């Protein structure tokens, strides 16, 4: 799979996704979680489940200290 022009050997973990918000935008995550694809198993998430997963990922983001 190619993400942002860089070949990916395996799926990124939640921390990598959280700390690359320019690549993994809210809209991109919503679309990704709404449409099962290979190699993911086919499962259906409710809109609420999707929003909860995105909130979980957002909470993993490392915020730089404020000066």
Buried (B, 14 or more C-beta within 10 A) or exposed (E): EEEEEEEEEEEBEEEEBBBBBEEBEEEEBBEBBEEEEEEEEEEEEEEEEBBEBBEEBEEEEEEEEEE
